[in-house]
């Protein structure tokens, strides 16, 4: 446990915290980074930024892992329920047909319906996975565009700073 964890009595792995608790935890961790990393002239921004990025990455990774696990659990429960319902429906109407051939056509339609429902749920699960994958790729592309924009902005900022410096030098040379 680090100093922030010892001060609050929390462990590093955040087990289902609320959003305000997660925010407080991250603020305390970042505060400790600043305090522990202080030197006579202070902590460099790049060092603080790297530490903050690492902590935020850990927190977001844990959150995504928990979200993925809950989605998998919900999908598994839905599949088990669907499988059991389909098997019971088909088994019941199959037994009705074996015992009394009078309901054969009705049983066939009911079994077909149960099969179609099972196929529809399987298709929905496949569609959700493809949709999630598409959203992930779209999010990654969005972040890449943001990063590209940041790099262009830094380049422009540097160019403007250099032009301003040259203009000041010319102005000073013109005065002198």
N, CA, C and O of each residue as an XYZ file, in Angstrom:
704
protein
N       0.847     -1.195      0.000
C       0.000      0.000      0.000
C       0.878      1.240      0.000
O       1.902      1.284      0.681
N       0.476      2.245     -0.765
C       1.228      3.491     -0.761
C       0.637      4.441      0.276
O      -0.282      4.087      1.013
N       1.186      5.659      0.317
C       0.780      6.612      1.360
C      -0.699      6.971      1.280
O      -1.367      7.096      2.306
N      -1.214      7.139      0.048
C      -2.638      7.485     -0.102
C      -3.517      6.340      0.383
O      -4.557      6.558      1.005
N      -3.081      5.112      0.088
C      -3.851      3.950      0.517
C      -3.806      3.806      2.033
O      -4.815      3.486      2.661
N      -2.627      4.044      2.624
C      -2.508      3.918      4.073
C      -3.321      4.992      4.789
O      -3.913      4.736      5.838
N      -3.345      6.183      4.222
C      -4.082      7.282      4.856
C      -5.580      7.021      4.862
O      -6.278      7.401      5.802
N      -6.070      6.377      3.822
C      -7.510      6.153      3.727
C      -7.918      4.744      4.127
O      -9.102      4.456      4.300
N      -6.914      3.856      4.276
C      -7.238      2.474      4.620
C      -7.739      1.677      3.416
O      -8.290      0.588      3.578
N      -7.550      2.214      2.215
C      -8.006      1.522      1.013
C      -6.867      0.695      0.446
O      -5.694      0.990      0.676
N      -7.221     -0.334     -0.290
C      -6.223     -1.094     -1.012
C      -6.151     -0.546     -2.420
O      -7.066      0.146     -2.866
N      -5.053     -0.855     -3.139
C      -4.848     -0.300     -4.466
C      -5.949     -0.715     -5.420
O      -6.416      0.112     -6.203
N      -6.384     -1.975     -5.384
C      -7.460     -2.421     -6.262
C      -8.761     -1.840     -5.738
O      -9.156     -2.106     -4.603
N      -9.416     -1.057     -6.556
C     -10.635     -0.377     -6.140
C     -11.820     -1.283     -6.460
O     -12.206     -1.416     -7.621
N     -12.394     -1.903     -5.436
C     -13.488     -2.846     -5.639
C     -14.822     -2.111     -5.644
O     -15.339     -1.733     -4.593
N     -15.363     -1.919     -6.821
C     -16.671     -1.306     -7.027
C     -16.869      0.014     -6.283
O     -17.847      0.158     -5.549
N     -15.963      0.982     -6.455
C     -16.190      2.270     -5.815
C     -17.213      3.080     -6.607
O     -17.448      2.830     -7.789
N     -17.802      4.038     -5.941
C     -18.707      4.951     -6.634
C     -17.840      5.941     -7.408
O     -16.653      6.070     -7.110
N     -18.400      6.641     -8.392
C     -17.589      7.627     -9.125
C     -16.948      8.694     -8.229
O     -15.779      9.021     -8.435
N     -17.671      9.255     -7.237
C     -16.987     10.228     -6.364
C     -15.840      9.603     -5.561
O     -14.813     10.246     -5.342
N     -16.011      8.356     -5.123
C     -14.939      7.689     -4.386
C     -13.727      7.477     -5.294
O     -12.588      7.689     -4.877
N     -13.978      7.058     -6.538
C     -12.882      6.851     -7.491
C     -12.158      8.178     -7.750
O     -10.929      8.214     -7.810
N     -12.923      9.266     -7.902
C     -12.316     10.579     -8.146
C     -11.481     11.009     -6.942
O     -10.360     11.489     -7.109
N     -12.015     10.842     -5.728
C     -11.261     11.203     -4.522
C      -9.968     10.405     -4.422
O      -8.919     10.941     -4.065
N     -10.057      9.124     -4.739
C      -8.885      8.252     -4.685
C      -7.809      8.746     -5.660
O      -6.637      8.848     -5.299
N      -8.213      9.047     -6.881
C      -7.246      9.507     -7.879
C      -6.648     10.858     -7.498
O      -5.455     11.088     -7.700
N      -7.466     11.749     -6.950
C      -6.954     13.051     -6.522
C      -5.915     12.857     -5.422
O      -4.871     13.510     -5.438
N      -6.186     11.972     -4.469
C      -5.219     11.707     -3.397
C      -3.929     11.122     -3.958
O      -2.838     11.506     -3.537
N      -4.050     10.193     -4.908
C      -2.849      9.591     -5.511
C      -2.026     10.659     -6.225
O      -0.804     10.698     -6.076
N      -2.676     11.520     -6.995
C      -1.955     12.566     -7.722
C      -1.338     13.581     -6.757
O      -0.233     14.075     -6.983
N      -2.063     13.882     -5.684
C      -1.545     14.796     -4.667
C      -0.271     14.223     -4.047
O       0.704     14.942     -3.828
N      -0.293     12.922     -3.770
C       0.898     12.283     -3.210
C       2.048     12.265     -4.202
O       3.205     12.401     -3.806
N       1.749     12.099     -5.485
C       2.799     12.162     -6.500
C       3.496     13.514     -6.438
O       4.722     13.600     -6.506
N       2.695     14.569     -6.308
C       3.261     15.916     -6.284
C       4.089     16.115     -5.017
O       5.205     16.633     -5.071
N       3.536     15.701     -3.878
C       4.248     15.894     -2.606
C       5.501     15.035     -2.521
O       6.555     15.517     -2.106
N       5.398     13.753     -2.915
C       6.549     12.858     -2.827
C       7.629     13.224     -3.834
O       8.812     12.996     -3.583
N       7.238     13.784     -4.965
C       8.197     14.094     -6.014
C       8.775     15.488     -5.922
O       9.545     15.893     -6.794
N       8.422     16.237     -4.883
C       8.918     17.607     -4.771
C      10.411     17.612     -4.500
O      10.930     16.831     -3.703
N      11.067     18.506     -5.181
C      12.471     18.753     -4.898
C      12.576     20.233     -4.550
O      11.566     20.897     -4.316
N      13.784     20.738     -4.517
C      13.965     22.148     -4.178
C      13.253     23.041     -5.188
O      12.711     24.086     -4.828
N      13.256     22.629     -6.449
C      12.603     23.457     -7.463
C      11.257     22.899     -7.901
O      10.633     23.459     -8.803
N      10.792     21.816     -7.292
C       9.483     21.264     -7.613
C       9.570     20.115     -8.613
O      10.647     19.777     -9.104
N       8.425     19.531     -8.898
C       8.357     18.400     -9.820
C       8.120     18.941    -11.231
O       7.352     19.882    -11.430
N       8.787     18.336    -12.190
C       8.580     18.790    -13.565
C       7.186     18.377    -14.025
O       6.641     17.358    -13.600
N       6.638     19.189    -14.893
C       5.287     18.920    -15.393
C       5.233     17.600    -16.140
O       4.266     16.850    -16.004
N       6.261     17.309    -16.929
C       6.272     16.060    -17.709
C       6.282     14.842    -16.784
O       5.618     13.846    -17.071
N       7.019     14.911    -15.689
C       7.037     13.799    -14.730
C       5.667     13.632    -14.094
O       5.145     12.521    -14.007
N       5.088     14.741    -13.652
C       3.756     14.686    -13.057
C       2.750     14.157    -14.069
O       1.890     13.344    -13.729
N       2.857     14.616    -15.309
C       1.934     14.187    -16.353
C       2.052     12.682    -16.586
O       1.036     12.002    -16.734
N       3.262     12.157    -16.620
C       3.469     10.716    -16.819
C       2.871      9.923    -15.655
O       2.230      8.893    -15.863
N       3.082     10.407    -14.439
C       2.518      9.718    -13.269
C       0.991      9.764    -13.290
O       0.327      8.766    -13.011
N       0.445     10.927    -13.622
C      -1.008     11.072    -13.676
C      -1.584     10.168    -14.760
O      -2.609      9.520    -14.548
N      -0.941     10.122    -15.904
C      -1.410      9.271    -16.995
C      -1.413      7.796    -16.571
O      -2.353      7.060    -16.869
N      -0.367      7.382    -15.884
C      -0.293      5.991    -15.440
C      -1.425      5.667    -14.458
O      -2.065      4.621    -14.569
N      -1.668      6.558    -13.505
C      -2.741      6.308    -12.535
C      -4.116      6.299    -13.196
O      -4.945      5.433    -12.912
N      -4.350      7.261    -14.073
C      -5.649      7.295    -14.762
C      -5.828      6.077    -15.656
O      -6.927      5.531    -15.755
N      -4.762      5.653    -16.301
C      -4.831      4.451    -17.139
C      -5.198      3.236    -16.297
O      -6.039      2.430    -16.695
N      -4.573      3.106    -15.145
C      -4.901      1.982    -14.258
C      -6.361      2.018    -13.829
O      -7.038      0.990    -13.829
N      -6.844      3.195    -13.465
C      -8.237      3.321    -13.010
C      -9.216      3.002    -14.139
O     -10.198      2.291    -13.928
N      -8.951      3.524    -15.330
C      -9.850      3.261    -16.453
C      -9.796      1.796    -16.881
O     -10.817      1.219    -17.257
N      -8.614      1.197    -16.825
C      -8.488     -0.220    -17.178
C      -9.294     -1.085    -16.228
O      -9.987     -2.010    -16.652
N      -9.199     -0.783    -14.943
C      -9.960     -1.541    -13.946
C     -11.461     -1.376    -14.173
O     -12.218     -2.342    -14.075
N     -11.884     -0.156    -14.474
C     -13.301      0.102    -14.721
C     -13.785     -0.670    -15.955
O     -14.854     -1.280    -15.929
N     -12.997     -0.642    -17.033
C     -13.372     -1.366    -18.245
C     -13.406     -2.871    -18.003
O     -14.268     -3.571    -18.534
N     -12.473     -3.363    -17.206
C     -12.431     -4.793    -16.895
C     -13.697     -5.209    -16.140
O     -14.283     -6.253    -16.426
N     -14.109     -4.388    -15.179
C     -15.329     -4.691    -14.426
C     -16.556     -4.619    -15.321
O     -17.456     -5.451    -15.207
N     -16.602     -3.644    -16.200
C     -17.727     -3.510    -17.124
C     -17.798     -4.699    -18.075
O     -18.880     -5.227    -18.332
N     -16.656     -5.118    -18.595
C     -16.611     -6.271    -19.502
C     -17.066     -7.541    -18.782
O     -17.792     -8.355    -19.353
N     -16.641     -7.709    -17.535
C     -17.035     -8.893    -16.775
C     -18.541     -8.906    -16.538
O     -19.173     -9.956    -16.659
N     -19.123     -7.759    -16.204
C     -20.564     -7.722    -15.965
C     -21.337     -7.985    -17.257
O     -22.393     -8.617    -17.229
N     -20.817     -7.503    -18.389
C     -21.470     -7.800    -19.677
C     -21.413     -9.283    -19.995
O     -22.395     -9.867    -20.455
N     -20.251     -9.896    -19.747
C     -20.109    -11.332    -20.007
C     -21.041    -12.138    -19.105
O     -21.647    -13.116    -19.541
N     -21.150    -11.722    -17.852
C     -22.043    -12.418    -16.932
C     -23.494    -12.315    -17.400
O     -24.230    -13.301    -17.363
N     -23.904    -11.137    -17.837
C     -25.281    -10.947    -18.302
C     -25.545    -11.785    -19.552
O     -26.612    -12.384    -19.687
N     -24.581    -11.826    -20.460
C     -24.740    -12.623    -21.681
C     -24.824    -14.105    -21.339
O     -25.649    -14.824    -21.903
N     -23.989    -14.561    -20.433
C     -24.014    -15.973    -20.044
C     -25.346    -16.333    -19.392
O     -25.916    -17.386    -19.679
N     -25.836    -15.471    -18.525
C     -27.129    -15.747    -17.882
C     -28.253    -15.794    -18.913
O     -29.145    -16.639    -18.835
N     -28.200    -14.883    -19.874
C     -29.230    -14.865    -20.914
C     -29.176    -16.143    -21.754
O     -30.213    -16.714    -22.091
N     -27.963    -16.587    -22.090
C     -27.831    -17.817    -22.884
C     -28.309    -19.042    -22.116
O     -28.960    -19.918    -22.685
N     -27.996    -19.107    -20.843
C     -28.450    -20.241    -20.029
C     -29.971    -20.252    -19.939
O     -30.598    -21.299    -20.100
N     -30.561    -19.094    -19.685
C     -32.018    -18.997    -19.601
C     -32.662    -19.371    -20.932
O     -33.640    -20.117    -20.962
N     -32.124    -18.864    -22.013
C     -32.661    -19.167    -23.334
C     -32.531    -20.654    -23.658
O     -33.471    -21.274    -24.155
N     -31.366    -21.214    -23.374
C     -31.160    -22.642    -23.648
C     -32.113    -23.512    -22.855
O     -32.689    -24.461    -23.386
N     -32.277    -23.187    -21.578
C     -33.183    -23.973    -20.744
C     -34.628    -23.838    -21.222
O     -35.355    -24.828    -21.297
N     -35.036    -22.629    -21.542
C     -36.409    -22.402    -22.015
C     -36.655    -23.127    -23.332
O     -37.697    -23.758    -23.511
N     -35.707    -23.037    -24.247
C     -35.848    -23.703    -25.540
C     -35.919    -25.223    -25.360
O     -36.764    -25.883    -25.964
N     -35.037    -25.772    -24.536
C     -35.024    -27.224    -24.322
C     -36.340    -27.692    -23.679
O     -36.888    -28.722    -24.072
N     -36.834    -26.951    -22.711
C     -38.083    -27.332    -22.047
C     -39.248    -27.258    -23.024
O     -40.092    -28.154    -23.060
N     -39.295    -26.188    -23.816
C     -40.391    -26.033    -24.787
C     -40.379    -27.164    -25.807
O     -41.405    -27.796    -26.061
N     -39.221    -27.410    -26.381
C     -39.119    -28.468    -27.393
C     -39.391    -29.833    -26.764
O     -40.075    -30.675    -27.347
N     -38.850    -30.034    -25.576
C     -39.087    -31.323    -24.903
C     -40.550    -31.547    -24.563
O     -41.070    -32.643    -24.771
N     -41.218    -30.531    -24.047
C     -42.628    -30.656    -23.690
C     -43.474    -30.973    -24.916
O     -44.264    -31.916    -24.902
N     -43.308    -30.186    -25.976
C     -44.150    -30.398    -27.163
C     -43.740    -31.659    -27.920
O     -44.567    -32.270    -28.598
N     -42.490    -32.046    -27.813
C     -42.086    -33.334    -28.389
C     -42.787    -34.483    -27.679
O     -43.207    -35.449    -28.316
N     -42.912    -34.381    -26.371
C     -43.600    -35.406    -25.594
C     -45.094    -35.419    -25.919
O     -45.706    -36.484    -25.984
N     -45.682    -34.232    -26.123
C     -47.092    -34.168    -26.510
C     -47.301    -34.898    -27.829
O     -48.275    -35.636    -27.975
N     -46.418    -34.707    -28.778
C     -46.544    -35.374    -30.086
C     -46.389    -36.883    -29.925
O     -47.110    -37.648    -30.566
N     -45.458    -37.321    -29.079
C     -45.251    -38.759    -28.875
C     -46.498    -39.381    -28.256
O     -46.907    -40.473    -28.650
N     -47.100    -38.696    -27.297
C     -48.253    -39.251    -26.604
C     -49.545    -39.134    -27.416
O     -50.384    -40.035    -27.389
N     -49.697    -38.044    -28.121
C     -50.940    -37.824    -28.857
C     -50.605    -37.150    -30.178
O     -50.217    -35.982    -30.193
N     -50.748    -37.858    -31.273
C     -50.387    -37.353    -32.595
C     -51.322    -36.247    -33.074
O     -51.071    -35.638    -34.114
N     -52.379    -35.983    -32.345
C     -53.356    -34.969    -32.731
C     -52.759    -33.557    -32.747
O     -53.164    -32.732    -33.565
N     -51.806    -33.269    -31.858
C     -51.223    -31.940    -31.746
C     -49.893    -31.811    -32.508
O     -49.105    -30.911    -32.216
N     -49.643    -32.672    -33.449
C     -48.370    -32.693    -34.186
C     -48.040    -31.406    -34.889
O     -46.921    -30.908    -34.765
N     -48.996    -30.840    -35.637
C     -48.739    -29.609    -36.376
C     -48.497    -28.427    -35.419
O     -47.596    -27.616    -35.635
N     -49.316    -28.345    -34.364
C     -49.136    -27.282    -33.375
C     -47.766    -27.399    -32.704
O     -47.069    -26.401    -32.524
N     -47.390    -28.614    -32.339
C     -46.084    -28.826    -31.703
C     -44.955    -28.443    -32.649
O     -43.959    -27.862    -32.217
N     -45.097    -28.762    -33.935
C     -44.063    -28.408    -34.911
C     -43.906    -26.893    -34.999
O     -42.781    -26.395    -35.045
N     -45.020    -26.150    -35.023
C     -44.944    -24.694    -35.090
C     -44.331    -24.106    -33.815
O     -43.537    -23.167    -33.880
N     -44.694    -24.649    -32.682
C     -44.145    -24.147    -31.412
C     -42.644    -24.412    -31.334
O     -41.879    -23.545    -30.910
N     -42.221    -25.609    -31.741
C     -40.788    -25.944    -31.740
C     -40.033    -25.062    -32.735
O     -38.909    -24.643    -32.459
N     -40.634    -24.781    -33.877
C     -40.014    -23.891    -34.856
C     -39.867    -22.489    -34.267
O     -38.826    -21.851    -34.423
N     -40.903    -22.020    -33.596
C     -40.842    -20.710    -32.947
C     -39.749    -20.655    -31.899
O     -39.016    -19.669    -31.818
N     -39.630    -21.716    -31.086
C     -38.577    -21.751    -30.064
C     -37.200    -21.721    -30.720
O     -36.291    -21.048    -30.233
N     -37.048    -22.445    -31.817
C     -35.777    -22.433    -32.545
C     -35.473    -21.055    -33.125
O     -34.328    -20.603    -33.094
N     -36.496    -20.392    -33.652
C     -36.302    -19.050    -34.203
C     -35.924    -18.038    -33.115
O     -35.087    -17.162    -33.332
N     -36.546    -18.171    -31.957
C     -36.188    -17.285    -30.847
C     -34.736    -17.508    -30.440
O     -34.003    -16.550    -30.192
N     -34.321    -18.773    -30.371
C     -32.929    -19.082    -30.029
C     -31.981    -18.491    -31.079
O     -30.946    -17.924    -30.730
N     -32.327    -18.622    -32.349
C     -31.490    -18.069    -33.417
C     -31.452    -16.540    -33.343
O     -30.406    -15.934    -33.576
N     -32.587    -15.917    -33.021
C     -32.629    -14.454    -32.921
C     -31.741    -13.947    -31.792
O     -31.054    -12.936    -31.944
N     -31.753    -14.641    -30.671
C     -30.903    -14.222    -29.554
C     -29.430    -14.407    -29.916
O     -28.601    -13.558    -29.591
N     -29.107    -15.501    -30.579
C     -27.721    -15.712    -31.010
C     -27.297    -14.612    -31.984
O     -26.172    -14.119    -31.909
N     -28.190    -14.228    -32.896
C     -27.881    -13.151    -33.842
C     -27.703    -11.822    -33.112
O     -26.830    -11.030    -33.466
N     -28.525    -11.576    -32.097
C     -28.411    -10.335    -31.337
C     -27.079    -10.264    -30.603
O     -26.453     -9.205    -30.559
N     -26.643    -11.369    -30.030
C     -25.363    -11.400    -29.323
C     -24.230    -11.128    -30.304
O     -23.306    -10.374    -30.000
N     -24.301    -11.741    -31.476
C     -23.286    -11.501    -32.501
C     -23.291    -10.039    -32.921
O     -22.231     -9.428    -33.063
N     -24.475     -9.476    -33.120
C     -24.586     -8.065    -33.500
C     -23.997     -7.158    -32.433
O     -23.314     -6.187    -32.757
N     -24.252     -7.459    -31.159
C     -23.702     -6.644    -30.069
C     -22.177     -6.688    -30.072
O     -21.519     -5.664    -29.887
N     -21.621     -7.878    -30.282
C     -20.160     -7.986    -30.306
C     -19.575     -7.169    -31.454
O     -18.587     -6.458    -31.269
N     -20.172     -7.267    -32.624
C     -19.689     -6.485    -33.768
C     -19.835     -4.994    -33.502
O     -18.949     -4.208    -33.838
N     -20.949     -4.607    -32.904
C     -21.187     -3.204    -32.585
C     -20.159     -2.692    -31.572
O     -19.634     -1.589    -31.721
N     -19.876     -3.493    -30.547
C     -18.869     -3.107    -29.557
C     -17.499     -2.962    -30.206
O     -16.760     -2.025    -29.907
N     -17.167     -3.882    -31.084
C     -15.882     -3.826    -31.777
C     -15.800     -2.556    -32.633
O     -14.768     -1.885    -32.659
N     -16.891     -2.233    -33.328
C     -16.924     -1.022    -34.155
C     -16.741      0.224    -33.290
O     -15.985      1.125    -33.653
N     -17.426      0.278    -32.152
C     -17.296      1.428    -31.265
C     -15.876      1.565    -30.729
O     -15.365      2.676    -30.587
N     -15.242      0.432    -30.433
C     -13.868      0.461    -29.943
C     -12.932      1.029    -31.005
O     -12.089      1.877    -30.712
N     -13.084      0.559    -32.230
C     -12.242      1.055    -33.325
C     -12.504      2.544    -33.561
O     -11.566      3.315    -33.765
N     -13.767      2.946    -33.533
C     -14.113      4.360    -33.733
C     -13.519      5.219    -32.618
O     -13.029      6.317    -32.879
N     -13.559      4.731    -31.385
C     -12.988      5.474    -30.260
C     -11.477      5.609    -30.424
O     -10.912      6.671    -30.167
N     -10.821      4.517    -30.858
C      -9.379      4.570    -31.060
C      -9.023      5.574    -32.155
O      -8.059      6.327    -32.018
N      -9.797      5.585    -33.240
C      -9.542      6.540    -34.316
C      -9.745      7.969    -33.831
O      -8.996      8.870    -34.209
N     -10.758      8.175    -32.992
C     -10.992      9.495    -32.422
C      -9.810      9.963    -31.588
O      -9.379     11.111    -31.694
N      -9.287      9.061    -30.754
C      -8.122      9.415    -29.951
C      -6.902      9.683    -30.823
O      -6.098     10.563    -30.515
N      -6.760      8.929    -31.908
C      -5.643      9.168    -32.820
C      -5.762     10.547    -33.465
O      -4.764     11.249    -33.630
N      -6.993     10.935    -33.830
C      -7.193     12.266    -34.405
C      -6.862     13.352    -33.388
O      -6.257     14.367    -33.734
N      -7.257     13.141    -32.140
C      -6.965     14.113    -31.084
C      -5.456     14.230    -30.883
O      -4.925     15.333    -30.754
N      -4.772     13.095    -30.857
C      -3.323     13.101    -30.675
C      -2.635     13.803    -31.845
O      -1.698     14.576    -31.647
N      -3.102     13.533    -33.058
C      -2.555     14.183    -34.242
C      -2.765     15.695    -34.160
O      -1.863     16.475    -34.466
N      -3.963     16.095    -33.745
C      -4.260     17.522    -33.593
C      -3.343     18.158    -32.552
O      -2.842     19.264    -32.754
N      -3.125     17.460    -31.438
C      -2.232     17.986    -30.397
C      -0.822     18.185    -30.938
O      -0.179     19.195    -30.652
N      -0.342     17.218    -31.722
C       1.001     17.340    -32.296
C       1.074     18.531    -33.255
O       2.047     19.285    -33.233
N       0.059     18.702    -34.086
C       0.029     19.852    -34.996
C      -0.009     21.152    -34.209
O       0.662     22.123    -34.562
N      -0.789     21.165    -33.148
C      -0.899     22.363    -32.321
C       0.441     22.704    -31.671
O       0.832     23.871    -31.633
N       1.137     21.704    -31.166
C       2.454     21.941    -30.562
C       3.440     22.465    -31.597
O       4.230     23.367    -31.317
N       3.384     21.883    -32.809
C       4.261     22.334    -33.880
C       3.979     23.801    -34.224
O       4.904     24.601    -34.367
N       2.699     24.143    -34.354
C       2.323     25.527    -34.647
C       2.751     26.466    -33.525
O       3.227     27.574    -33.772
N       2.574     26.007    -32.292
C       2.964     26.816    -31.144
C       4.461     27.095    -31.170
O       4.893     28.213    -30.892
N       5.247     26.085    -31.502
C       6.697     26.252    -31.593
C       7.058     27.216    -32.717
O       7.914     28.084    -32.543
N       6.413     27.068    -33.861
C       6.672     27.965    -34.991
C       6.329     29.407    -34.632
O       7.093     30.322    -34.938
N       5.205     29.609    -33.999
C       4.796     30.962    -33.608
C       5.776     31.542    -32.601
O       6.134     32.718    -32.675
N       6.212     30.704    -31.654
C       7.168     31.167    -30.649
C       8.473     31.586    -31.311
O       9.051     32.612    -30.952
N       8.945     30.787    -32.291
C      10.175     31.127    -33.000
C      10.012     32.414    -33.808
O      10.912     33.254    -33.820
N       8.880     32.574    -34.476
C       8.629     33.796    -35.245
C       8.578     35.009    -34.322
O       9.103     36.072    -34.652
N       7.946     34.843    -33.173
C       7.876     35.941    -32.205
C       9.271     36.300    -31.704
O       9.595     37.478    -31.551
N      10.081     35.305    -31.452
C      11.447     35.532    -30.985
C      12.256     36.272    -32.047
O      12.995     37.207    -31.736
N      12.111     35.844    -33.318
C      12.815     36.512    -34.411
C      12.337     37.959    -34.561
O      13.138     38.866    -34.788
N      11.032     38.162    -34.431
C      10.491     39.506    -34.543
C      11.021     40.395    -33.424
O      11.335     41.561    -33.662
N      11.126     39.868    -32.217
C      11.672     40.643    -31.101
C      13.136     40.969    -31.348
O      13.584     42.081    -31.070
N      13.883     39.997    -31.873
C      15.301     40.218    -32.160
C      15.453     41.295    -33.238
O      16.332     42.153    -33.148
N      14.587     41.241    -34.259
C      14.646     42.259    -35.328
C      14.294     43.642    -34.758
O      14.910     44.650    -35.104
N      13.304     43.659    -33.892
C      12.889     44.929    -33.295
C      14.004     45.498    -32.430
O      14.243     46.705    -32.437
N      14.684     44.640    -31.688
C      15.800     45.079    -30.848
C      16.972     45.526    -31.706
O      17.648     46.506    -31.392
N      17.211     44.787    -32.807
C      18.315     45.151    -33.706
C      18.008     46.457    -34.417
O      18.918     47.242    -34.684
N      16.749     46.701    -34.727
C      16.341     47.930    -35.397
C      16.456     49.128    -34.470
O      16.740     50.233    -34.932
N      16.245     48.941    -33.189
C      16.324     50.028    -32.208
C      17.779     50.365    -31.906
O      18.132     51.521    -31.674
N      18.621     49.323    -31.916
C      20.017     49.501    -31.481
C      20.922     49.962    -32.536
O      22.114     50.147    -32.290
